[in-house]
Amino acid sequence: MANLLPLLTLISLLFLLPHHSLAFSPATPTGRRILVLVDDLAIRSTHALYFKSLTSRNYDLEFRLADDPKLALQRYGQYLYDGLILFCPTVERFGGAISKEAVLDFVDSGRDLVVAVDADASDLIREIATECGVDFDEDPAALVVDHASYAVSSTEGDHTLIASDDFIQSDVILGSKAIEAPVLFQGVGHSLNPANNLVLKVLSASSSAYSANPKFTLSNAPALTGSAISLVSVVQARNNARILISGSLKIFSDRFFRSGVQKAGSPTRFEKSGNEQFFTELSKWIFHERGHLKAVNVKHHKVGEVDEPSIYRITDDLEYSVEIYEWSGTSWEPYVADDVQIQFYMMSPYVLKTLSTDQKGLYYTSFKVPDVYGVFQFKVEYQRLGYTSLSLSKQIPVRPFRHNEYERFITTAYPYYGACFSMVS
């Protein structure tokens, strides 16, 4: 029996290999596995439309209770999932091998995260959101209240059901089709950490909103007010991992997806809220179906040549090119922009040029090597709202002229030549 143990271990590893091979990679961001942690498995039914939008795009969702003792994000040093959805705002402690640190390590590995916070959210979920760059109201009972932009309903209520249409202006994040209907929101507001420039408000409250406990009369000025309140935020980390943070779990529900909506003060009533369109388009961005760039075929060479040299000489004329593509959800398409720049860099950029494009993904330029020798780098640092960042670097030495490469007669020295010959004669 002891002799069979190594064989059984090898067989189990072989079964796991195909499982890991489906993981996300920048080359082919498809076929992704997502772990969904919930407080109650009934969420599969109450939030079915949101999950259906993911499975219809070939995502493999695995639903588990957040306190399941067998939970694990990785096995044998390999991550089992490429995305994590936390629809478990009340969980005090994750089960198995998952913890706050494990979730943050998951993001640090370049994988994506969706977090839904609610009025009864635990400290654990709030701490994860805080680590991602947002700050929630310190009052755990506080909700976003808006007496001017609330959703009209048959019962007047406390105006915590908000109809918000203050979206981020970005086609790459929310799609090119405008979201006409307001989004229904009922939950907790948050602010962005000013020290974190990677977090963005995707859905904001109106200028008349504030965060407070609706059951009590205000005695002091609210800590969060106006458009500084974010209802839904996103983060794109420096490693291109993407995070969605929502102050409401109800905002994903079938009830909110199907509800009609009329914003207070507006005569227009929409038969269906903008929630489904909003989160369908946002999920495409979060899970890299949109706004994901890759750069290939980086080349440089002297003008008139095709081979890449191992060294350049000062004042050489050179050409640089790179191909950039964007993932469309099914295939790589040429990325077209007019703001991609190249630096020829040594301690500071000696050359900075905007690359031309053939509109088919190829970016190119030519320039003269500066009259300075040393170790230079070709650098492309491309960062644009909503897109994964590109950081390309190639090192190349630059040498001075050899002793036999200088011009035989230097034009500017002709007066001195003349003076010498006059002295000889």
Protein Blocks (a to p, Z undefined) as FASTA:
>chain_A
ZZmmmmmmmmmmmmmmmmmmmpccfklgghiacddddfblklmmmmmmmmmmmmmnopac
ddddfklckbcfbeehiafbfbdcdfbfkbmbdghjbdfklmmmmmmnopacdddddfkl
cfklmmmmmmnopacdfblkbccddfklcccdfblbjolaccdfbdcddfklnojbdcfb
acddddddddddfklckbccfbdcdfkbccddfkbccfbdcfbgcjllcfbdcdddfkop
acdddfbfklmpmklmmpccddehiabdcfbdfklmmmmmmmmmmnopgopacdehiacd
dehiabdcfbdcehiacdddddddddehjaccddddfkbccdddehiafbdcddddehio
pacddddddfbecddddddddddehiacdddddddddddddfklccfbafklmmmmmmmm
mmmZZ
